[in-house]
Amino acid sequence: MSNVNLNLLLNLKLNNMSINVTPLADRVIIEPAAAEETTAGGIIIPDTAQEKPKKGKIIAAGNGKKDEPLTVKEGDTVLYGQYSGTEIKIEGSDYLIMRESDIFAIIK
């Protein structure tokens, strides 16, 4: 089991399952949005050609650093870099854990 999985501690509701997960310091856990399966013209994109999503919903956030509170909160939809964060699997679902500095914008 990785060190990331060992350091997760807060009670969350994910897919109607209760799990214990808390990101530390300025880290957040993001549920990536589903990848686009068709183009604007209606062409179906195969799984191997789909881009990684760059948008997701924050499902848990740490307390921030000592002198820097977090500007994002649970429930925010955010944009992040294509290769940002670390992929983790919790209860069979895929999530990303990343620092707040890897987040580019909040979508309102």
C-alpha positions as CSV (number, residue, x, y, z in Angstrom):
1,M,0.0,0.0,0.0
2,S,1.4,3.4,-0.9
3,N,2.2,6.2,1.5
4,V,-0.5,8.3,-0.1
5,N,-3.2,5.7,0.8
6,L,-1.8,5.5,4.4
7,N,-2.1,9.2,5.0
8,L,-5.8,9.6,4.1
9,L,-8.1,10.1,7.1
10,L,-11.5,12.0,6.8
11,N,-15.0,10.4,6.5
12,L,-16.5,11.1,3.1
13,K,-19.5,9.9,1.2
14,L,-18.4,8.5,-2.2
15,N,-20.8,6.5,-4.4
16,N,-23.0,5.8,-1.3
17,M,-20.1,4.2,0.4
18,S,-18.5,5.6,3.6
19,I,-14.7,5.7,3.5
20,N,-12.1,7.4,5.6
21,V,-10.0,9.9,3.6
22,T,-8.5,13.3,4.4
23,P,-5.8,15.0,2.3
24,L,-3.1,16.7,4.3
25,A,-2.0,20.3,4.2
26,D,-2.7,22.0,0.8
27,R,-3.7,18.8,-1.0
28,V,-7.1,18.1,-2.5
29,I,-8.8,14.9,-3.8
30,I,-10.5,15.3,-7.1
31,E,-13.0,13.1,-8.9
32,P,-12.1,13.6,-12.6
33,A,-14.9,14.3,-15.1
34,A,-15.7,11.6,-17.6
35,A,-13.6,11.8,-20.8
36,E,-15.3,13.0,-24.0
37,E,-16.5,10.0,-26.0
38,T,-17.6,11.8,-29.1
39,T,-16.4,14.9,-31.0
40,A,-18.6,17.9,-31.7
41,G,-19.2,16.4,-35.2
42,G,-20.5,13.2,-33.7
43,I,-17.4,11.0,-34.3
44,I,-16.9,8.4,-31.6
45,I,-13.5,8.5,-30.0
46,P,-12.0,5.1,-29.0
47,D,-10.8,4.6,-25.4
48,T,-7.2,4.5,-26.5
49,A,-7.4,7.9,-28.2
50,Q,-9.3,9.8,-25.5
51,E,-7.5,12.6,-23.7
52,K,-7.2,12.6,-19.9
53,P,-9.8,14.8,-18.4
54,K,-8.5,18.2,-17.3
55,K,-11.6,19.0,-15.2
56,G,-13.0,17.5,-12.0
57,K,-14.9,18.0,-8.8
58,I,-13.2,18.4,-5.4
59,I,-14.5,15.8,-3.0
60,A,-12.1,16.5,-0.1
61,A,-9.7,19.3,0.8
62,G,-7.0,19.6,3.5
63,N,-6.7,22.4,6.0
64,G,-4.1,24.4,4.0
65,K,-0.6,25.4,5.0
66,K,0.1,27.2,8.3
67,D,0.0,30.7,6.8
68,E,-2.0,30.0,3.6
69,P,-5.6,28.8,3.8
70,L,-7.1,26.9,0.8
71,T,-9.0,29.0,-1.8
72,V,-10.9,25.9,-3.0
73,K,-13.5,23.9,-1.1
74,E,-15.4,20.6,-1.4
75,G,-17.9,20.7,-4.3
76,D,-15.9,23.1,-6.5
77,T,-15.4,22.2,-10.1
78,V,-11.8,22.9,-11.1
79,L,-9.5,22.9,-14.1
80,Y,-6.0,21.3,-13.7
81,G,-3.0,20.3,-15.8
82,Q,-3.2,17.2,-17.9
83,Y,-0.4,15.4,-16.0
84,S,-1.1,17.0,-12.5
85,G,-1.5,15.0,-9.4
86,T,-1.2,11.4,-8.4
87,E,-3.8,8.8,-9.4
88,I,-5.2,6.8,-6.5
89,K,-7.9,4.2,-6.3
90,I,-10.4,4.3,-3.4
91,E,-13.1,1.6,-3.0
92,G,-12.7,0.8,-6.7
93,S,-13.1,4.3,-8.0
94,D,-10.3,6.4,-9.5
95,Y,-9.4,9.8,-8.0
96,L,-6.5,12.3,-8.2
97,I,-4.7,13.8,-5.2
98,M,-2.8,17.0,-5.9
99,R,-1.6,20.2,-4.4
100,E,-3.8,23.3,-4.6
101,S,-1.0,25.0,-6.7
102,D,-1.6,22.4,-9.5
103,I,-5.2,23.7,-9.9
104,F,-5.5,26.5,-12.6
105,A,-9.1,27.7,-12.1
106,I,-12.4,27.2,-10.4
107,I,-15.4,26.8,-12.8
108,K,-18.5,28.6,-11.6
